[in-house]
Amino acid sequence: MNKSEINLWPGVSEAARNTLISRDYKLGSLPQRVAHSGVPAGELAKADRSRPEIKRAWIPGVEIFSRTIHPQRHRGVFGEFVRRDEGVLAKIGFWPRQWSAARMFAPSAKGFHVHPPSIPPDTAAEKWLRRLFIRRPENYSLRRYDDEQWDVTFFLQGRVEMILCDVRTGLSKRIMRFFIDGDNHHSSNNVGVVVPPGVAHAIRVEGSEDVVMVYGTSTVFHPEFEGRIASEVETAELPEAWREFLGL
């Protein structure tokens, strides 16, 4: 008799038995997990993106690359971000014009936000974006880094869940969900992430540790480039009793 034929719940009421479900612990394929339950970022950094199933799941223009972290016992860590003339940023021709830092308190989140793609005058947005990311994805000279905000993000402390969703016109809606470790958690999940404009992105702190992040942008900060989508998670309401007292 196999386990599926054994009645495990005779000591539980019928009403409770009728509501029971079992969690599925079987791992799906990488494309399935990246779009649903999420995967460790290190898996994506090492993934063979020439494989058709990975290519279909990957959001065009997104880059996830491994970082070099040097633990220094009894002292701390030294982590490299990126080298201007080597690696992914050199390949795609993107070097930030502004560097910024942010701290996220545990267990907060940054709601989805998106930066607008720059479309050349007299050009249909769908046609341009498909040319840029589908028909000629390795012609990086076409990218309008000076006119639209690309992000490259690094995490120095803590652990996060990052979710990306492609909302560009003319491109398939794809979702990438993955988990990143900060430098103080030395692992294969110490990565950098490049996010193109038109890809909505959200970050959620994992655990009880604050997160410290550093990110570079292809343009200087422009508030009008910060489009919000479903970002209510960032708004912390006052307690109801306080609101009543203040007359809000």
Order of alpha helices (4+ residues) and beta strands (2+ residues): alpha-alpha-beta-alpha-alpha-beta-beta-beta-alpha-beta-beta-alpha-beta-beta-beta-beta-beta-beta-beta-alpha
